[in-house]
């Protein structure tokens, strides 16, 4: 009787593999940080999550099928299953990413779906430590690394994108721009979408504008200030759906 392989055996999920995952996370974070500092759509979170997921998939292909590749068994390539998972995720990720007026949305969500697939594959392949390490790495990036980078770059001029919806024909746009300037933000781009199908009370049409701003400080205060303006129906951050 051949050796029995139990779920959770240490082979393929020891210190070396955890170091490899950590290295992938670190190097991916460095590339993502450079992209974020240049205000590119795919920043720190997206690059780090994708890098961590790619490393996990490779470790799964190397170590996740030890039980079916033991001597004396049928020779096959079980890693093809993991490869098909990656291929299938491409279609799902493409459906989550969309472009609206040169602004890319959904990148972080698509990257998170990629990582979740790697976590599930690692757990099913008998590599629970890899699955747990990837999950911990994700929360590390989300709740520790990203806020730390925000603190370190607080003095830099940031680019913010806000979507403001207001009542048409009341001169609200002029007040919105003035409020942005008063909060220390300079307007670099303005995209207007007139004649929305939605109607406010009194059958007045709504207009939605996308403001691209450059300045310092959190956008929370600016968002609250714009929401207080007469005629403004709603204000949100353009990247909320990432």
Secondary structure as a PSIPRED ss2 file (coil, helix, strand):
# PSIPRED VFORMAT (PSIPRED V4.0)

   1 X C   1.000  0.000  0.000
   2 X C   1.000  0.000  0.000
   3 X C   1.000  0.000  0.000
   4 X C   1.000  0.000  0.000
   5 X C   1.000  0.000  0.000
   6 X C   1.000  0.000  0.000
   7 X C   1.000  0.000  0.000
   8 X C   1.000  0.000  0.000
   9 X C   1.000  0.000  0.000
  10 X C   1.000  0.000  0.000
  11 X C   1.000  0.000  0.000
  12 X C   1.000  0.000  0.000
  13 X C   1.000  0.000  0.000
  14 X C   1.000  0.000  0.000
  15 X H   0.000  1.000  0.000
  16 X H   0.000  1.000  0.000
  17 X H   0.000  1.000  0.000
  18 X H   0.000  1.000  0.000
  19 X H   0.000  1.000  0.000
  20 X H   0.000  1.000  0.000
  21 X H   0.000  1.000  0.000
  22 X H   0.000  1.000  0.000
  23 X H   0.000  1.000  0.000
  24 X H   0.000  1.000  0.000
  25 X H   0.000  1.000  0.000
  26 X H   0.000  1.000  0.000
  27 X H   0.000  1.000  0.000
  28 X H   0.000  1.000  0.000
  29 X H   0.000  1.000  0.000
  30 X H   0.000  1.000  0.000
  31 X H   0.000  1.000  0.000
  32 X H   0.000  1.000  0.000
  33 X H   0.000  1.000  0.000
  34 X H   0.000  1.000  0.000
  35 X H   0.000  1.000  0.000
  36 X H   0.000  1.000  0.000
  37 X H   0.000  1.000  0.000
  38 X C   1.000  0.000  0.000
  39 X C   1.000  0.000  0.000
  40 X C   1.000  0.000  0.000
  41 X C   1.000  0.000  0.000
  42 X C   1.000  0.000  0.000
  43 X C   1.000  0.000  0.000
  44 X H   0.000  1.000  0.000
  45 X H   0.000  1.000  0.000
  46 X H   0.000  1.000  0.000
  47 X H   0.000  1.000  0.000
  48 X H   0.000  1.000  0.000
  49 X H   0.000  1.000  0.000
  50 X H   0.000  1.000  0.000
  51 X H   0.000  1.000  0.000
  52 X H   0.000  1.000  0.000
  53 X H   0.000  1.000  0.000
  54 X H   0.000  1.000  0.000
  55 X H   0.000  1.000  0.000
  56 X H   0.000  1.000  0.000
  57 X H   0.000  1.000  0.000
  58 X H   0.000  1.000  0.000
  59 X H   0.000  1.000  0.000
  60 X H   0.000  1.000  0.000
  61 X H   0.000  1.000  0.000
  62 X H   0.000  1.000  0.000
  63 X H   0.000  1.000  0.000
  64 X C   1.000  0.000  0.000
  65 X C   1.000  0.000  0.000
  66 X H   0.000  1.000  0.000
  67 X H   0.000  1.000  0.000
  68 X H   0.000  1.000  0.000
  69 X C   1.000  0.000  0.000
  70 X C   1.000  0.000  0.000
  71 X C   1.000  0.000  0.000
  72 X C   1.000  0.000  0.000
  73 X C   1.000  0.000  0.000
  74 X C   1.000  0.000  0.000
  75 X C   1.000  0.000  0.000
  76 X C   1.000  0.000  0.000
  77 X C   1.000  0.000  0.000
  78 X C   1.000  0.000  0.000
  79 X H   0.000  1.000  0.000
  80 X H   0.000  1.000  0.000
  81 X H   0.000  1.000  0.000
  82 X H   0.000  1.000  0.000
  83 X H   0.000  1.000  0.000
  84 X H   0.000  1.000  0.000
  85 X H   0.000  1.000  0.000
  86 X H   0.000  1.000  0.000
  87 X H   0.000  1.000  0.000
  88 X H   0.000  1.000  0.000
  89 X H   0.000  1.000  0.000
  90 X H   0.000  1.000  0.000
  91 X H   0.000  1.000  0.000
  92 X H   0.000  1.000  0.000
  93 X H   0.000  1.000  0.000
  94 X H   0.000  1.000  0.000
  95 X H   0.000  1.000  0.000
  96 X H   0.000  1.000  0.000
  97 X C   1.000  0.000  0.000
  98 X E   0.000  0.000  1.000
  99 X E   0.000  0.000  1.000
 100 X E   0.000  0.000  1.000
 101 X C   1.000  0.000  0.000
 102 X C   1.000  0.000  0.000
 103 X E   0.000  0.000  1.000
 104 X E   0.000  0.000  1.000
 105 X E   0.000  0.000  1.000
 106 X C   1.000  0.000  0.000
 107 X H   0.000  1.000  0.000
 108 X H   0.000  1.000  0.000
 109 X H   0.000  1.000  0.000
 110 X H   0.000  1.000  0.000
 111 X H   0.000  1.000  0.000
 112 X H   0.000  1.000  0.000
 113 X H   0.000  1.000  0.000
 114 X H   0.000  1.000  0.000
 115 X H   0.000  1.000  0.000
 116 X H   0.000  1.000  0.000
 117 X H   0.000  1.000  0.000
 118 X H   0.000  1.000  0.000
 119 X H   0.000  1.000  0.000
 120 X H   0.000  1.000  0.000
 121 X H   0.000  1.000  0.000
 122 X H   0.000  1.000  0.000
 123 X H   0.000  1.000  0.000
 124 X H   0.000  1.000  0.000
 125 X C   1.000  0.000  0.000
 126 X C   1.000  0.000  0.000
 127 X C   1.000  0.000  0.000
 128 X H   0.000  1.000  0.000
 129 X H   0.000  1.000  0.000
 130 X H   0.000  1.000  0.000
 131 X H   0.000  1.000  0.000
 132 X H   0.000  1.000  0.000
 133 X H   0.000  1.000  0.000
 134 X H   0.000  1.000  0.000
 135 X H   0.000  1.000  0.000
 136 X H   0.000  1.000  0.000
 137 X H   0.000  1.000  0.000
 138 X H   0.000  1.000  0.000
 139 X H   0.000  1.000  0.000
 140 X H   0.000  1.000  0.000
 141 X H   0.000  1.000  0.000
 142 X H   0.000  1.000  0.000
 143 X H   0.000  1.000  0.000
 144 X H   0.000  1.000  0.000
 145 X H   0.000  1.000  0.000
 146 X H   0.000  1.000  0.000
 147 X H   0.000  1.000  0.000
 148 X H   0.000  1.000  0.000
 149 X H   0.000  1.000  0.000
 150 X H   0.000  1.000  0.000
 151 X H   0.000  1.000  0.000
 152 X H   0.000  1.000  0.000
 153 X C   1.000  0.000  0.000
 154 X C   1.000  0.000  0.000
 155 X C   1.000  0.000  0.000
 156 X C   1.000  0.000  0.000
 157 X C   1.000  0.000  0.000
 158 X E   0.000  0.000  1.000
 159 X E   0.000  0.000  1.000
 160 X E   0.000  0.000  1.000
 161 X E   0.000  0.000  1.000
 162 X E   0.000  0.000  1.000
 163 X E   0.000  0.000  1.000
 164 X E   0.000  0.000  1.000
 165 X E   0.000  0.000  1.000
 166 X E   0.000  0.000  1.000
 167 X E   0.000  0.000  1.000
 168 X C   1.000  0.000  0.000
 169 X C   1.000  0.000  0.000
 170 X C   1.000  0.000  0.000
 171 X C   1.000  0.000  0.000
 172 X H   0.000  1.000  0.000
 173 X H   0.000  1.000  0.000
 174 X H   0.000  1.000  0.000
 175 X H   0.000  1.000  0.000
 176 X H   0.000  1.000  0.000
 177 X H   0.000  1.000  0.000
 178 X H   0.000  1.000  0.000
 179 X H   0.000  1.000  0.000
 180 X H   0.000  1.000  0.000
 181 X H   0.000  1.000  0.000
 182 X H   0.000  1.000  0.000
 183 X C   1.000  0.000  0.000
 184 X C   1.000  0.000  0.000
 185 X C   1.000  0.000  0.000
 186 X E   0.000  0.000  1.000
 187 X E   0.000  0.000  1.000
 188 X E   0.000  0.000  1.000
 189 X E   0.000  0.000  1.000
 190 X E   0.000  0.000  1.000
 191 X E   0.000  0.000  1.000
 192 X E   0.000  0.000  1.000
 193 X E   0.000  0.000  1.000
 194 X C   1.000  0.000  0.000
 195 X C   1.000  0.000  0.000
 196 X C   1.000  0.000  0.000
 197 X C   1.000  0.000  0.000
 198 X C   1.000  0.000  0.000
 199 X E   0.000  0.000  1.000
 200 X E   0.000  0.000  1.000
 201 X C   1.000  0.000  0.000
 202 X C   1.000  0.000  0.000
 203 X C   1.000  0.000  0.000
 204 X E   0.000  0.000  1.000
 205 X E   0.000  0.000  1.000
 206 X E   0.000  0.000  1.000
 207 X E   0.000  0.000  1.000
 208 X E   0.000  0.000  1.000
 209 X E   0.000  0.000  1.000
 210 X E   0.000  0.000  1.000
 211 X E   0.000  0.000  1.000
 212 X E   0.000  0.000  1.000
 213 X E   0.000  0.000  1.000
 214 X E   0.000  0.000  1.000
 215 X E   0.000  0.000  1.000
 216 X C   1.000  0.000  0.000
 217 X C   1.000  0.000  0.000
 218 X C   1.000  0.000  0.000
 219 X H   0.000  1.000  0.000
 220 X H   0.000  1.000  0.000
 221 X H   0.000  1.000  0.000
 222 X H   0.000  1.000  0.000
 223 X H   0.000  1.000  0.000
 224 X H   0.000  1.000  0.000
 225 X H   0.000  1.000  0.000
 226 X H   0.000  1.000  0.000
 227 X H   0.000  1.000  0.000
 228 X C   1.000  0.000  0.000
 229 X C   1.000  0.000  0.000
 230 X C   1.000  0.000  0.000
 231 X C   1.000  0.000  0.000
 232 X E   0.000  0.000  1.000
 233 X E   0.000  0.000  1.000
 234 X E   0.000  0.000  1.000
 235 X E   0.000  0.000  1.000
 236 X E   0.000  0.000  1.000
 237 X E   0.000  0.000  1.000
 238 X H   0.000  1.000  0.000
 239 X H   0.000  1.000  0.000
 240 X H   0.000  1.000  0.000
 241 X H   0.000  1.000  0.000
 242 X C   1.000  0.000  0.000
